[in-house]
Amino acid sequence: MKLQIHRTYNFNAGPSALPISVLEKAQSELIDFRGTGMSIMELSHRSSAYEEVHNQAINRLKELLSIPDSYEVLFLQGGASLQFSMIPMNFLQPGKKAGYVMTGAWSEKAYAEAKLFGEVYQSASTKEDKYRSIPNLGQLTYHPTDAFLHLTSNNTIYGTQWRDFPDTGELPLIADMSSDILSKQIDISKFSLIYAGAQKNLGPSGVTVVIIRKDLLEQANTNIPTVLKYSTHTKNNSLYNTPPTFGIYMLGEVLNWVHELGGLSAISAQNDRKANFIYEAIDNSNGFYIGHANADSRSLMNITFNLKTAELEKKFLEEAKQEGFIGVNGHRSIGGCRVSSYNAVPLEACKAFNEFMTQFQAVNS
Ligand SMILES: *Cc1c(COP(=O)(O)O)cnc(C)c1O
């Protein structure tokens, strides 16, 4: 008997949707992982069966993102939030400054954390404009002798995304790519360090991916706890201590799914189409839906908008939920509406939401 599978339209901002084929594969391998007679969670992280999973995930990410050999891929814990402190602990050297580009709530958190470790400054900020935009590259200030420049490539809460990145030359560029990593091709060589919590585009929560240029390690501070040094993890292939083995297995399977879809060019084309369904409904609404981000800074991952009144917005969110669209509420800090259309959200979900938006407008305007 084949059971009817119930899957909702999941627009959660993170943790977020996973590909159903990955969930099914994990389910089929759960009890007896590839002939070991135990689940992946019960295997030693020093076993060859686990190590194969671990190394395949690293290699698949290198292949998909075209990561040069001068970089290491790490799987850490503590979320993107721990990176907010690990980065300045390791790389904000005494006597140096670090610049932070302020484009939203996550940039603010990263900046506040770095302040605890040394001198930081704001390279640019769009806060005055309610974080509706990404600054022009020409507006950024930074100095070649700084420790690093930090930016947030996609602003999950406000719904903005960088299109191009600055060329900072010798100055290390560091990016929080938690909510758009693997959504499109980027030039890794512009960055010295990229980090991302896995739970948006890469897999389940519990794993943080760090892509680090090896030569950055030579400049790292040494008076910090062993487990918080990047060099500890590069020397041990992310197996210094017990890694989140199940999360890394899931991440590897999500990467295989992206590979089978045709890699980043295929994913990126699909992400364009998905976001367009929602932006089209906003732009064709004659002001019924009010987009938060300026058009040139719009995110393809998190689409944020408001309705004219709080009552109408409440009704919209309630009806969306009734229709099976989950996670459309804006972040608790700013309210409004937000559709997160990460890699694993199917095109049909965005198409269905476009139809819902059009229908809701027809009935309520
Ligand atoms: C979700 C998110 C974070 C926080 O990630 P955690 O893994 O929960 O620490 C940080 N930065 C950005 C851009 C995010 O979207």
Ligand as a Chemical Component Dictionary entry (heavy atoms), coordinates in Angstrom:
data_LIG
# 
_chem_comp.id                   LIG 
_chem_comp.type                 NON-POLYMER 
_chem_comp.pdbx_formal_charge   0 
_chem_comp.three_letter_code    LIG 
# 
loop_
_chem_comp_atom.comp_id 
_chem_comp_atom.atom_id 
_chem_comp_atom.alt_atom_id 
_chem_comp_atom.type_symbol 
_chem_comp_atom.charge 
_chem_comp_atom.model_Cartn_x 
_chem_comp_atom.model_Cartn_y 
_chem_comp_atom.model_Cartn_z 
_chem_comp_atom.pdbx_ordinal 
LIG C1 C1 C 0 20.399 32.434 10.046 1  
LIG C2 C2 C 0 21.531 33.356 9.926  2  
LIG C3 C3 C 0 22.508 33.460 10.923 3  
LIG C4 C4 C 0 22.441 32.696 12.231 4  
LIG O1 O1 O 0 22.759 31.389 12.043 5  
LIG P1 P1 P 0 22.850 30.373 13.298 6  
LIG O2 O2 O 0 23.338 29.138 12.581 7  
LIG O3 O3 O 0 21.497 30.246 13.870 8  
LIG O4 O4 O 0 23.837 30.903 14.251 9  
LIG C5 C5 C 0 23.573 34.305 10.700 10 
LIG N1 N1 N 0 23.670 35.027 9.571  11 
LIG C6 C6 C 0 22.736 34.976 8.606  12 
LIG C7 C7 C 0 22.887 35.804 7.368  13 
LIG C8 C8 C 0 21.638 34.137 8.748  14 
LIG O5 O5 O 0 20.706 34.076 7.787  15 
# 
loop_
_chem_comp_bond.comp_id 
_chem_comp_bond.atom_id_1 
_chem_comp_bond.atom_id_2 
_chem_comp_bond.value_order 
_chem_comp_bond.pdbx_ordinal 
LIG C1 C2 SING 1  
LIG C2 C3 SING 2  
LIG C2 C8 DOUB 3  
LIG C3 C4 SING 4  
LIG C3 C5 DOUB 5  
LIG C4 O1 SING 6  
LIG O1 P1 SING 7  
LIG P1 O2 DOUB 8  
LIG P1 O3 SING 9  
LIG P1 O4 SING 10 
LIG C5 N1 SING 11 
LIG N1 C6 DOUB 12 
LIG C6 C7 SING 13 
LIG C6 C8 SING 14 
LIG C8 O5 SING 15 
# 
